[in-house]
Amino acid sequence: MKYRTMRFADGEDRVSLLGFGCMRFPGEEGHADEGLAEKMLDRAIESGLNYIDTAWSCFNGDSESFVGRALKKYPRDRFFLGAKLPLKEAPDPKQARTVFKNQLKYFHVKYIDYYLFDVADREGWNNLVKSGIISWAEGQKAEGSIRHLGFSFHGGYELFREIITYRQWDFCQFQYNYMDRHGLAGDRGYTLAEKMGIPLIVMNPVKGGMLAELPEEAGRYFKEADPETSEASWALRWAGSHPNVKVILSGMSTPDEVEDNLNTFRSFRPLSQEEEAVVEKTAAALELFWQEAATAGTELAGDETVNKEPAGPGRTR
C-alpha cells in the first residue's frame, strides 16, 4: 500500500493514499448489505488501507453506526477516521455538541481523527461562520476529541478561496478528477492548498463512477496505452500524481472494485508524461462526447416518442 504523510503543526500522520469512502456500500433501498460491506472493509484494512471516511446522511443515517461496529474489532491506532458535522442537522453549537456526542457513541471511539464541516454552498458557509460552531469545534480539538479540523467543499473556486483563507485549517477535502480541473475548486484550488501547506483529501476521483466506464470514443486511448489497466485506475493515478493529495477516497461498491483499487495502490506509480498526454486526449474526447450527447438530447426534447432522459455513463464508484 502506498502511504503519504499529513504534516501538522503538532505532528504528522502516515495515511494510506487510498481511503475507503463509506457512502456507496453494496445494498438496496438505502440500506447497506452489512455482511458484504464489512468483508470489503476488512479486506482493504488487511491490505494496508488505514483511512476510513463516512458521513451522517449515508444509508438513511445508519452508516456511522455500521462503520463503528465494523471497526470495533481493530485497535484504535490501526485506522484514521474521517467524519463530518451535518450542518443542517446541527445549525448551532448546542445541537453540534449533541450530534458530535452521538457520533462518538456510534463509532465507539473517544476521538475522531479528521473532522470536517460539510460546506455545500455560500449559504451554508455564511451560516457556519455566524453560528459559533467553528469556535465550538476548536474547543473540542483543544480537549482532544477532534485531532484535525478541516472542511469538505462542493462549490467553485472563489468561495473555496474565501473558506481556506478564513483560518488555519489542518486539511481540506474537495472533488478533484481529470474532468473537474476547471470547474469546482479545480486546479486553482489544488494549487492554493498546496501553496498554503494544507493537505488535500480528494473525493469523487472517478466522478461518481462516470470515469470508470467510458464511452468507446474516449476509453479507446486508455486501452491502446495499457489494455490491462482499468479506466478507474487511470483516474485514481491521475489524482495521486499530485503530491499534495494525501488521501484519495473511493466509494467502493463491490469486492471487485476493492481488488482493482488495491492493485492500483499496492505498487502505485504516478503518471508519466506520456501517460498524462493520454489522459488529456481522453478528457478531450469525453468532453466532446458529453457535449454531443447533450446537444442531441436538446434537439430531440420536442419529440414525444423519444426517451428524454439524458445519455451518460453510469457506475457509482
Secondary structure by P-SEA (a helix, b strand, c coil): cbbbbbccccccccccccccccccccccccccaaaaaaaaaaaaaaacccbbbbcccccccaaaaaaaaaacccccccbbbbbbccccccccaaaaaaaaaaaaaaaccccccbbbcccccaaaaaaaaaaaaaaaaaaaaaaccccbbbbbbcccaaaaaaaaacccccbbbbbbccccccccccaaaaaaaaaacbbbbbccccccccccccccccaaaaaaacccccaaaaaaaaaaccccccbbbbbcccaaaaaaaaaaacccccccaaaaaaaaaaaaaaaaaaaaaaaaaaaacccccccccbbbbbbcc
